[in-house]
Amino acid sequence: MKKQKLIRLIYGGVCAAFLISGCAKEKAESESEEALVPQQKYEDGGESESKKDNEISGDEISDGDEEEAGAEGAESVKPEDESYFVSAAAKADQLIQEAKDQYDSGDYTALSEPVAYNVLWLGFTHVTFEDLDFRMTDDDKEYLEAVALNYEKSLESITGHNLDIAVDLYFVDDETELTQADGDDWLFLAQETAQPYIDRYVAGKEVDTVLTTVQTEGEENVKRNADKDGFGVNYVMLGLETAGLSSSRGYSTFNLMEPKPGTMPLEDPEIPSLSATAVAVHEWMHQLEYMGTILEIEYPDTHAYMGPEQFPGYQEYTADKNDYDFFEFYKLVLNGKLPYDNGGETEYVGMYPKMWPLIKGNVYNMGSFTIRAADASGYLCAEEGDISLTLDDDPCVWNIRYTSDGRFTLVPKEYPDKLIDLGNAWDNEGNTIGIWVYTGYADAQSWHLPGNADGSYCIQTPYESGRVLTAKKGEQALLCSPGADGVQNWIIEAVDP
């Protein structure tokens, strides 16, 4: 089956300037005549019952210092021998291979046990942008509670109970500022704005995705804003796609809007029957699109219902004519039964049962760690201001995430939108290594973590050279051949939650 290309990427500038520096035992190779490679970034884009009417105020919100327990979590992960990351990669690869095999064979055998999938859902009841002021009414809150229940139960039913979804719904009453999309009139609730609240409710729980909802519709909002600049122009964006390949947790935000007449109260939560349920499912489905890249298969874009003109190989579906708000299309995708014309041969694409374990954040998330120089000269730390990597006396926390092919990404907890990056994707002796946004250049932003007999690790490029991250106190980290001056062996230690 056809390999899906990376999706929804936009250009975002170039990496740190290429510097020639001293891997003292090797002569640095100058590649100054090579053109800079354009780098890209994504758009920004536990257990519980969802029906609580929990409201919080600003003084209840933490500074986001709580540490999330990672995937087998920092609580139990102790990479004490050189085989730890190799073993973790092998387990993830096994799940990936099983999913690929099931897809290739057209096998729809259900999972023996459903995948537990945890959703943190935050309803922001008061959002603003400049003079615009939007608020949820009590009826809006009641509607959102019904939407969360409808989302949970209908998705479980649609997926044949291969998913066991638990939704935690909370209402946030703090006045919260919306963000305007670059070069557009759209507004959205930025993830960084919501992050303190996310941290507050994620602490101590395993959360696979975060959904946030605001309300700009309704008579009261119209009355409050009708005469203000921007009203009717700056609408709230329905959703914001997550960077599924670089993040261990999804994030989507959307506008609640108003229920269609006759849809409230819910008659049967297992039947998708609310307009905002359709929006929530749609935006969440964007978070699944990276299956195409992980598995190297054809996977449908969530907008493929638009048909062959925009999405060759897919037929057109019509909202409210075929089924409620494109739910015919959504159901086919979520059951792996969406027809796709691959050069005259019909294939059925979407989520097969063994793909569901792969959407769990802890499949790829190894946990949180410190990375300490084996010679005790310091800890590997990121400096966002100059996007450099240095050795510091104080420990910094890194989230290590498996990608594929025995590779891992290393993301500084303090700067979750960055990851360790090889400058301009150049595999040259003495090239700089820093942090940068996700680019889609896997070879420059993923790393092997081979172990040494003494329990330390190397951070090794997947390029053929096999060069490794090398650091000296007071200098920027470089890519050097093994044996060069500087620290090349690292003690990777799990952080307790």
C-alpha positions as CSV (number, residue, x, y, z in Angstrom):
1,M,0.0,0.0,0.0
2,K,1.0,3.5,-0.7
3,K,3.2,5.4,1.8
4,Q,1.5,8.6,3.1
5,K,3.6,11.8,3.1
6,L,4.1,13.9,6.1
7,I,1.0,16.1,6.6
8,R,0.2,19.7,7.6
9,L,3.8,21.0,7.6
10,I,4.6,24.7,7.1
11,Y,8.0,26.3,6.7
12,G,9.3,27.8,9.9
13,G,12.8,29.1,9.2
14,V,16.2,27.5,9.3
15,C,18.2,25.8,12.0
16,A,21.0,27.3,14.0
17,A,23.9,28.7,12.0
18,F,26.5,26.1,11.1
19,L,29.6,26.7,13.1
20,I,33.0,25.1,12.6
21,S,34.4,24.2,16.0
22,G,36.9,21.9,17.6
23,C,36.4,18.1,17.8
24,A,40.0,18.3,18.6
25,K,41.0,14.9,17.3
26,E,39.3,15.3,14.0
27,K,39.6,18.1,11.4
28,A,36.2,19.8,10.9
29,E,34.9,19.6,7.4
30,S,33.7,22.9,6.0
31,E,30.5,22.8,4.0
32,S,30.0,26.6,3.7
33,E,29.1,26.5,0.0
34,E,26.1,24.2,0.7
35,A,22.7,25.9,0.7
36,L,20.9,26.0,4.0
37,V,18.2,23.3,4.3
38,P,14.8,24.9,4.8
39,Q,13.3,23.7,8.1
40,Q,9.6,23.2,8.8
41,K,7.3,23.0,11.8
42,Y,3.8,21.8,12.5
43,E,0.9,24.2,12.8
44,D,-0.4,25.0,16.2
45,G,-0.7,24.0,15.6
46,G,-7.3,8.3,34.2
47,E,-9.7,7.1,35.4
48,S,-12.7,9.3,36.1
49,E,-16.2,10.2,35.1
50,S,-16.6,13.0,32.7
51,K,-19.8,14.4,34.1
52,K,-18.5,16.4,37.0
53,D,-19.3,20.1,37.1
54,N,-15.9,21.1,38.4
55,E,-15.0,24.8,38.4
56,I,-11.6,26.2,39.3
57,S,-10.2,29.7,39.7
58,G,-6.8,31.1,39.1
59,D,-5.4,30.6,42.6
60,E,-6.0,26.8,42.3
61,I,-3.7,26.6,39.2
62,S,-0.2,25.5,39.8
63,D,2.9,26.8,38.0
64,G,3.0,23.6,36.0
65,D,5.8,22.1,38.1
66,E,4.1,18.8,38.6
67,E,5.9,16.0,36.8
68,E,3.8,13.7,34.7
69,A,4.5,10.0,35.2
70,G,5.7,8.8,31.8
71,A,4.8,5.7,29.9
72,E,5.9,2.9,32.0
73,G,6.8,6.1,33.6
74,A,9.6,7.7,35.4
75,E,8.2,5.9,38.4
76,S,9.5,2.5,37.3
77,V,11.9,3.1,34.5
78,K,15.5,2.7,35.6
79,P,17.8,2.2,32.5
80,E,20.5,0.5,34.5
81,D,22.0,-1.5,31.6
82,E,23.0,-0.8,28.1
83,S,20.1,-2.8,26.6
84,Y,17.2,-0.7,28.1
85,F,16.5,1.6,25.2
86,V,17.2,-1.2,22.7
87,S,14.5,-3.3,24.5
88,A,12.1,-0.5,24.6
89,A,12.5,0.2,20.9
90,A,12.0,-3.5,20.2
91,K,8.7,-3.6,22.0
92,A,7.4,-0.5,20.2
93,D,8.6,-2.0,16.8
94,Q,6.7,-5.2,17.6
95,L,3.4,-3.2,18.1
96,I,4.1,-1.3,14.9
97,Q,4.8,-4.5,12.9
98,E,1.7,-6.2,14.2
99,A,-0.4,-3.2,13.1
100,K,1.2,-3.1,9.7
101,D,0.6,-6.9,9.2
102,Q,-3.1,-6.5,10.1
103,Y,-3.5,-3.6,7.8
104,D,-1.7,-5.3,4.9
105,S,-3.8,-8.5,5.3
106,G,-7.1,-6.6,5.7
107,D,-7.7,-8.3,9.0
108,Y,-10.3,-6.7,11.3
109,T,-9.9,-9.1,14.3
110,A,-10.8,-7.1,17.4
111,L,-8.3,-6.6,20.2
112,S,-8.5,-9.1,23.1
113,E,-8.8,-6.2,25.5
114,P,-9.7,-2.6,24.7
115,V,-7.1,0.1,24.8
116,A,-7.6,2.5,27.8
117,Y,-7.6,6.0,26.4
118,N,-7.7,9.0,28.8
119,V,-9.0,12.4,27.8
120,L,-8.6,15.6,29.7
121,W,-11.3,18.0,28.6
122,L,-11.3,21.7,29.8
123,G,-14.2,24.0,29.2
124,F,-12.9,27.6,29.3
125,T,-16.0,29.6,30.3
126,H,-14.6,33.1,29.8
127,V,-12.3,34.0,26.9
128,T,-11.3,37.3,25.5
129,F,-9.4,38.9,22.6
130,E,-8.7,42.6,22.7
131,D,-12.2,44.1,23.4
132,L,-14.1,40.9,22.5
133,D,-15.5,39.1,25.5
134,F,-17.1,35.6,25.2
135,R,-18.7,33.5,28.0
136,M,-20.4,30.2,28.5
137,T,-23.9,30.2,30.0
138,D,-25.2,27.5,32.3
139,D,-27.0,26.0,29.3
140,D,-23.6,26.0,27.5
141,K,-22.0,24.0,30.4
142,E,-24.9,21.5,30.3
143,Y,-24.4,21.1,26.6
144,L,-20.7,20.6,26.9
145,E,-21.3,17.9,29.6
146,A,-23.6,16.1,27.1
147,V,-21.1,16.5,24.3
148,A,-18.3,14.9,26.4
149,L,-20.5,12.0,27.3
150,N,-21.7,11.7,23.6
151,Y,-18.0,11.8,22.5
152,E,-17.0,9.1,24.9
153,K,-19.8,6.6,24.5
154,S,-20.3,7.0,20.7
155,L,-16.6,6.6,20.0
156,E,-16.4,3.5,22.1
157,S,-19.4,2.1,20.2
158,I,-18.1,3.2,16.7
159,T,-14.7,1.5,17.3
160,G,-16.3,-1.8,18.3
161,H,-15.1,-1.2,21.9
162,N,-11.5,-1.5,20.9
163,L,-11.2,1.7,22.8
164,D,-12.2,2.3,26.4
165,I,-12.4,6.1,26.8
166,A,-12.4,7.9,30.1
167,V,-13.1,11.6,29.9
168,D,-12.2,14.1,32.7
169,L,-14.2,17.3,32.1
170,Y,-13.5,20.4,34.1
171,F,-14.6,24.0,33.7
172,V,-12.1,26.9,34.0
173,D,-13.7,30.2,35.0
174,D,-10.6,32.4,34.8
175,E,-10.6,35.0,32.1
176,T,-8.3,33.6,29.4
177,E,-6.8,35.3,26.4
178,L,-7.3,33.8,22.9
179,T,-4.5,34.0,20.3
180,Q,-4.8,35.2,16.7
181,A,-3.5,32.9,13.9
182,D,-0.5,34.3,12.0
183,G,-1.6,36.3,9.0
184,D,-5.3,35.4,9.5
185,D,-8.4,36.5,11.4
186,W,-8.8,33.2,13.2
187,L,-8.6,33.0,16.9
188,F,-7.8,29.9,19.0
189,L,-6.9,28.9,22.5
190,A,-3.2,28.3,22.3
191,Q,-1.8,25.3,24.0
192,E,0.8,27.4,25.9
193,T,-2.1,29.5,27.3
194,A,-3.9,26.4,28.5
195,Q,-0.7,24.7,29.7
196,P,-0.9,25.8,33.4
197,Y,-4.4,24.3,33.6
198,I,-3.3,21.2,31.8
199,D,-0.4,20.7,34.2
200,R,-2.8,21.1,37.1
201,Y,-5.1,18.3,36.0
202,V,-2.6,16.0,34.4
203,A,-0.4,15.7,37.5
204,G,-0.2,12.1,38.6
205,K,-2.4,10.8,35.8
206,E,-1.8,9.3,32.4
207,V,-3.5,11.5,29.8
208,D,-3.4,10.7,26.1
209,T,-5.0,13.8,24.7
210,V,-6.3,17.2,25.8
211,L,-9.4,18.8,24.4
212,T,-10.2,22.4,25.2
213,T,-13.5,24.2,24.3
214,V,-14.7,27.8,24.4
215,Q,-18.0,29.4,23.4
216,T,-18.4,32.4,21.1
217,E,-22.0,31.7,20.0
218,G,-25.3,32.6,21.7
219,E,-27.5,35.6,22.2
220,E,-25.7,36.9,25.2
221,N,-22.3,36.8,23.4
222,V,-23.9,38.6,20.5
223,K,-25.3,41.3,22.8
224,R,-22.0,41.7,24.6
225,N,-19.9,42.0,21.5
226,A,-22.1,43.3,18.6
227,D,-20.8,46.8,18.6
228,K,-17.1,46.0,19.2
229,D,-14.3,46.0,16.6
230,G,-13.5,42.6,15.3
231,F,-16.9,41.0,16.1
232,G,-18.0,38.9,13.1
233,V,-14.5,39.0,11.7
234,N,-12.3,37.3,14.3
235,Y,-14.1,34.0,14.7
236,V,-12.7,31.2,16.9
237,M,-10.9,28.5,15.0
238,L,-12.7,25.1,15.3
239,G,-9.5,23.2,15.9
240,L,-5.8,23.1,16.1
241,E,-3.8,20.1,15.0
242,T,-1.4,18.4,17.3
243,A,2.2,17.6,16.4
244,G,1.6,13.9,16.7
245,L,5.1,12.7,15.7
246,S,7.0,14.9,18.2
247,S,4.6,15.0,21.1
248,S,3.6,12.3,23.5
249,R,0.1,13.9,24.1
250,G,-2.4,15.3,21.6
251,Y,-4.0,18.7,21.9
252,S,-7.1,20.1,20.1
253,T,-9.2,23.2,20.7
254,F,-12.6,24.1,19.2
255,N,-15.6,26.3,19.6
256,L,-18.7,24.8,21.3
257,M,-21.3,26.6,19.2
258,E,-25.0,25.9,19.8
259,P,-26.9,22.6,19.7
260,K,-29.2,22.0,16.7
261,P,-32.9,22.0,17.5
262,G,-34.2,18.7,18.8
263,T,-30.8,17.2,19.7
264,M,-30.9,17.9,23.4
265,P,-31.2,16.1,25.8
266,L,-29.4,13.0,24.6
267,E,-31.6,10.1,23.7
268,D,-28.7,7.6,23.4
269,P,-25.1,8.5,24.3
270,E,-23.8,5.7,22.0
271,I,-25.2,7.4,18.9
272,P,-23.3,10.6,17.8
273,S,-26.1,13.1,17.8
274,L,-24.7,16.5,18.8
275,S,-23.1,19.0,16.4
276,A,-20.2,19.7,18.8
277,T,-19.6,15.9,19.1
278,A,-18.9,15.8,15.4
279,V,-16.5,18.7,15.8
280,A,-14.7,17.1,18.7
281,V,-14.4,13.8,16.9
282,H,-13.2,15.6,13.7
283,E,-10.4,17.5,15.5
284,W,-9.4,14.5,17.5
285,M,-9.1,12.4,14.3
286,H,-6.4,14.9,13.0
287,Q,-4.3,13.5,15.9
288,L,-4.4,10.0,14.3
289,E,-3.2,11.0,10.9
290,Y,0.5,10.4,11.8
291,M,-0.4,6.6,11.6
292,G,0.4,7.0,7.9
293,T,3.9,8.1,8.6
294,I,4.6,5.7,11.5
295,L,3.3,2.7,9.6
296,E,4.3,3.8,6.1
297,I,0.8,3.2,4.8
298,E,-2.0,5.1,3.1
299,Y,-3.9,6.8,5.8
300,P,-6.8,9.3,5.0
301,D,-6.7,12.9,5.8
302,T,-9.6,13.9,8.0
303,H,-10.8,16.2,5.2
304,A,-10.7,13.4,2.6
305,Y,-14.6,13.5,2.7
306,M,-14.2,16.4,0.3
307,G,-13.5,13.9,-2.5
308,P,-11.2,13.3,-5.4
309,E,-10.6,16.9,-6.5
310,Q,-8.8,17.7,-3.3
311,F,-7.9,14.1,-2.2
312,P,-7.3,11.8,-5.2
313,G,-8.5,8.2,-4.6
314,Y,-11.2,9.2,-2.1
315,Q,-14.9,9.6,-2.9
316,E,-17.0,12.6,-1.7
317,Y,-19.2,12.5,1.4
318,T,-21.8,15.1,2.2
319,A,-22.7,16.3,5.7
320,D,-26.3,15.7,6.8
321,K,-27.1,13.9,3.5
322,N,-25.1,10.7,3.9
323,D,-25.1,10.8,7.7
324,Y,-25.0,13.3,10.6
325,D,-22.1,15.8,10.1
326,F,-19.9,13.5,8.1
327,F,-20.2,10.7,10.6
328,E,-20.6,8.2,7.8
329,F,-17.1,9.2,6.8
330,Y,-15.7,9.3,10.3
331,K,-17.1,5.8,11.1
332,L,-15.5,4.3,8.0
333,V,-12.1,5.8,8.9
334,L,-12.3,4.7,12.6
335,N,-13.1,1.2,11.5
336,G,-10.4,0.9,8.8
337,K,-13.1,0.5,6.1
338,L,-12.9,3.8,4.1
339,P,-12.6,2.9,0.3
340,Y,-9.5,4.2,-1.3
341,D,-8.8,3.8,-5.1
342,N,-5.2,2.9,-5.5
343,G,-4.8,3.0,-9.2
344,G,-7.9,1.1,-10.0
345,E,-7.6,-1.3,-7.0
346,T,-9.9,-0.6,-4.0
347,E,-8.2,-0.7,-0.7
348,Y,-9.8,-0.1,2.7
349,V,-7.9,2.4,4.9
350,G,-8.2,4.0,8.3
351,M,-7.8,2.6,11.9
352,Y,-7.4,-1.2,12.1
353,P,-7.8,-2.7,15.6
354,K,-4.1,-3.2,16.2
355,M,-3.4,0.5,15.4
356,W,-5.3,1.6,18.6
357,P,-2.5,0.7,21.0
358,L,-0.2,3.0,18.9
359,I,-2.2,6.1,19.8
360,K,-1.3,5.7,23.5
361,G,1.2,8.3,24.6
362,N,3.2,5.7,26.5
363,V,3.8,3.5,23.5
364,Y,6.6,5.9,22.3
365,N,7.1,7.9,25.5
366,M,10.0,6.4,27.5
367,G,9.6,8.8,30.3
368,S,11.5,11.7,31.8
369,F,15.2,11.7,32.4
370,T,18.3,13.6,33.3
371,I,21.4,13.3,31.1
372,R,24.6,13.5,33.0
373,A,28.1,13.6,31.7
374,A,29.9,10.3,32.6
375,D,32.9,12.2,33.8
376,A,30.7,14.2,36.2
377,S,31.4,17.5,34.4
378,G,27.8,18.5,34.2
379,Y,24.3,17.9,32.9
380,L,23.2,18.2,29.3
381,C,20.9,21.2,29.2
382,A,19.1,23.3,26.6
383,E,19.3,27.1,26.3
384,E,16.3,28.4,24.3
385,G,17.6,31.9,23.8
386,D,20.5,30.7,21.6
387,I,19.0,27.3,20.9
388,S,22.2,25.7,22.1
389,L,23.1,22.6,24.1
390,T,25.5,23.0,26.9
391,L,26.8,21.4,30.1
392,D,25.3,22.8,33.3
393,D,25.9,22.2,36.9
394,D,22.2,21.8,37.6
395,P,20.1,18.9,36.1
396,C,17.6,19.5,33.3
397,V,14.8,17.1,32.5
398,W,14.4,15.5,29.1
399,N,11.4,13.6,27.7
400,I,12.7,10.8,25.6
401,R,10.4,9.5,22.9
402,Y,10.8,6.5,20.6
403,T,10.1,7.1,16.9
404,S,11.0,4.1,14.8
405,D,14.1,2.2,13.4
406,G,15.7,2.2,16.8
407,R,15.6,6.0,17.1
408,F,14.6,8.4,19.8
409,T,13.8,12.1,20.1
410,L,15.0,14.0,23.1
411,V,12.7,16.9,24.1
412,P,13.6,19.4,26.9
413,K,10.8,19.5,29.4
414,E,11.2,23.2,29.8
415,Y,10.8,23.8,26.0
416,P,8.3,21.0,24.8
417,D,8.1,22.4,21.3
418,K,11.8,21.8,20.7
419,L,14.0,18.7,20.3
420,I,17.7,18.0,20.0
421,D,18.6,18.9,16.4
422,L,21.6,18.6,14.2
423,G,22.3,22.0,12.6
424,N,21.0,22.2,9.0
425,A,20.9,18.4,8.9
426,W,24.6,18.3,8.0
427,D,26.5,15.2,9.0
428,N,29.8,17.0,9.3
429,E,32.6,16.7,11.8
430,G,32.2,19.6,14.2
431,N,28.7,20.6,13.2
432,T,26.7,22.2,16.0
433,I,23.9,20.4,17.9
434,G,21.2,22.4,19.5
435,I,17.4,22.4,20.0
436,W,14.9,23.3,17.3
437,V,11.2,22.9,16.4
438,Y,10.0,19.7,14.8
439,T,11.0,19.8,11.1
440,G,10.2,16.5,9.6
441,Y,13.9,15.8,8.9
442,A,14.0,12.6,10.9
443,D,17.8,12.0,10.4
444,A,18.6,15.4,12.0
445,Q,16.2,15.1,14.9
446,S,16.2,11.5,16.0
447,W,19.1,9.6,17.7
448,H,20.3,6.1,18.5
449,L,21.0,5.5,22.2
450,P,23.6,2.7,22.2
451,G,24.7,1.5,25.6
452,N,28.1,1.0,26.9
453,A,29.3,-1.8,29.2
454,D,29.6,0.6,32.1
455,G,25.9,1.5,31.9
456,S,26.4,4.8,30.1
457,Y,25.0,5.7,26.7
458,C,26.0,7.5,23.6
459,I,23.7,9.9,21.7
460,Q,24.5,8.9,18.1
461,T,23.4,10.3,14.8
462,P,21.5,7.8,12.5
463,Y,23.7,9.0,9.6
464,E,26.2,6.5,8.2
465,S,29.1,8.3,9.9
466,G,27.9,7.2,13.4
467,R,29.2,10.4,14.9
468,V,28.1,11.2,18.5
469,L,27.0,14.2,20.5
470,T,30.1,15.6,22.2
471,A,30.1,18.4,24.8
472,K,32.6,20.4,26.8
473,K,31.8,22.7,29.8
474,G,31.2,26.2,28.6
475,E,30.9,25.3,24.9
476,Q,28.1,24.3,22.5
477,A,27.6,20.6,21.9
478,L,29.0,19.3,18.6
479,L,28.8,16.2,16.4
480,C,32.1,14.4,16.5
481,S,33.6,11.1,15.7
482,P,34.0,8.7,18.7
483,G,37.3,9.4,20.5
484,A,37.2,13.1,20.0
485,D,37.9,15.4,23.0
486,G,34.9,16.1,25.1
487,V,32.1,14.1,26.8
488,Q,30.7,11.4,24.6
489,N,29.3,9.0,27.3
490,W,26.2,9.9,29.2
491,I,24.4,8.6,32.3
492,I,20.7,8.7,31.6
493,E,18.7,8.5,34.8
494,A,14.9,8.4,35.3
495,V,13.2,11.3,37.1
496,D,10.8,10.3,39.9
497,P,7.4,11.9,39.5
